[in-house]
Amino acid sequence: MSISATNKRHFIIIGVLVFITTIALGFLLNGVLPLPKQATAQAATVDNLFRVHMWLIAFLFALVSVFMVYSFVVFRRGSHEDEGEHFEGNTTLEVVWTVIPLVLVVVFAFIGVRTLADVTASAPNALAVEVVGQQWAWSFNYPNGTTNAELVVPVDQPLTLNMTSKDVIHSFWVKEWRIKQDLVPGMTTHINFIPTVTGEYTLACNQVCGLSHTSMYAKVRVVTEQEYTAWLDGQALAQGLQPSHQALLPGLQTASR
């Protein structure tokens, strides 16, 4: 068999092994690294990006490992001392390993930009809540002027969180909501969600912020529209304020005028 035919056979075998390894490793990574349940509209977009990256990791690992292991096994030193054919370079191979990574970078940059645009898009009827972080507690200011230590929001209602920090950098992170946003002293940062599943969740600070960083948690509740407005009215009365239309959702405020 000629050297050209032998080399072609090796590349075909390696290509098949890379494909098989990529498929097996891709399913393994996506299976053994399960993501928390999706509780916002943005979560599915973020999870898709994770899965695409898992498949890319599987492919790159297979590409390197298969070539390395195959070379160790097939081209190991035997009883003879024959050396392989000497060559200075391969223009085709050099073009391929330059173009393919470039294409992958461009594709993933496009996917990343689209994902970022999707998860940061704001809705015109979003409910705005102010989030304040400090060592080592959270507080939430609602549209009717009330303040509470827990975040209560209505399900399926676009939500904008305007975030500030009183001292150091903190980070807003509810794992079921996926997106993380830093709170930076001296400026206001923003994050948008559409909660889609009612229930109780835990807000954690995801940025090391001092001695009691690991205890900086807050309760997050996603409730129905009626439960939200009733809760806000109750909070207004408890804090010496009169319930007003500001306690309603943006759509209900318009309808009530």
Secondary structure as GFF3:
##gff-version 3
##sequence-region A 1 257
A	DSSP	alpha_helix	3	32	.	.	.	ID=ss1
A	DSSP	alpha_helix	41	74	.	.	.	ID=ss2
A	DSSP	alpha_helix	91	120	.	.	.	ID=ss3
A	DSSP	beta_strand	127	134	.	.	.	ID=ss4
A	DSSP	beta_strand	137	141	.	.	.	ID=ss5
A	DSSP	beta_strand	147	148	.	.	.	ID=ss6
A	DSSP	beta_strand	151	154	.	.	.	ID=ss7
A	DSSP	beta_strand	159	165	.	.	.	ID=ss8
A	DSSP	beta_strand	170	173	.	.	.	ID=ss9
A	DSSP	beta_strand	180	183	.	.	.	ID=ss10
A	DSSP	beta_strand	189	193	.	.	.	ID=ss11
A	DSSP	beta_strand	199	205	.	.	.	ID=ss12
A	DSSP	three_ten_helix	213	215	.	.	.	ID=ss13
A	DSSP	beta_strand	217	223	.	.	.	ID=ss14
A	DSSP	alpha_helix	225	238	.	.	.	ID=ss15
A	DSSP	three_ten_helix	245	247	.	.	.	ID=ss16
A	DSSP	alpha_helix	250	256	.	.	.	ID=ss17
###
